[in-house]
């Protein structure tokens, strides 16, 4: 039984690592996404890619990490944003991850032969155990796994070093200082020392060749000369980007951290915009709507036209049970953000939450525009479905439900709802064709899942 458990653990590790984004939640915020897009824009161009095709996505995970999983999406953990001192440090990480994108790297991809070694060892081990040679079979399994893991680790270190070199090239070509890249590696080095990843007198057995990444101090030594030689090394940091980063960082801390932690980090004596942001979320999470409203009022007073301050004011009013009062700031936030889809979806929600039929037509227009510009927003699809339901438009209610279920990975609901929409929409219409597409994708996904279970 223990042998089976060990083998199962290895297999489970492989399966989990191959689908990292599926096990974690994505955090979406209009201000944060705009900042990450602006921070990465010149780096993406320097890499020879199009900013229209590359996305930097925030993952709700407090570990200090970032990764790619195939395609042109860079995933940044919320813990990394929290740990960074500057936007420039995050830019260094983004440049490194774009190095993985350009290099075609992905988590546990089937390259380098290590997967074949692992599978071969499983087959040989299983055959030996079936023949009655249990100990020999186990030995073959473990030897094969060690060989596979060893080859994977070496392969991974090569990828990381390649991404480092590419990241240096991209960030310097973009005219951005590489100081943040080095200071963030210093953070990683300190963390690795703290958790015992470096050999010391008390812990001499750490093997640098048993790591997936080159040890951080070694990476710094390798990269420092190239970064310091670049014309952009002494270039001042972008003051506006850094200011925006502090706002986003504080907002994120207020959203994900315990309120007590946030209020200690941002005491009331701190009257900066980031502090007001963080405390607004902390008070809102703690169930103190008046204090939260006071913090957002202080923000709006300093910049009455800032769409993100207005968005927060409206959001807190809406979630405090005051949808009618939320409409004005959210309408203005939507207008001043050029109908940013995430903000517009919240505005549409506020209009619906009033339960006033007079607001239904405006809600439909706002939400239809929101999903047209951002089809990957389940919340907006849910609100649009509510509009259609209140209008008695059952086919489009079903289609909106199918869209949302498809985005959430609920393929059974997506299939049923898409077929219901198709049955009642004009055949060949745009909505009918979209329902057919979702139906086909959902059916294929369910069929593939059945095959995997066999």
PyMOL commands that set and color helices and strands:
alter all, ss='L'
color gray80, all
select helices_A, chain A and resi 2-18+20-23+30-46+78-83+87-103+114-130+134-173+179-194+208-210+216-229+239-256+259-265+273-286+289-302+307-319+323-336+341-353+357-373+378-391+394-408+411-424+430-453
alter helices_A, ss='H'
color red, helices_A
select strands_A, chain A and resi 26-27+55-59+66-68+73-77
alter strands_A, ss='S'
color yellow, strands_A
deselect
rebuild
show_as cartoon
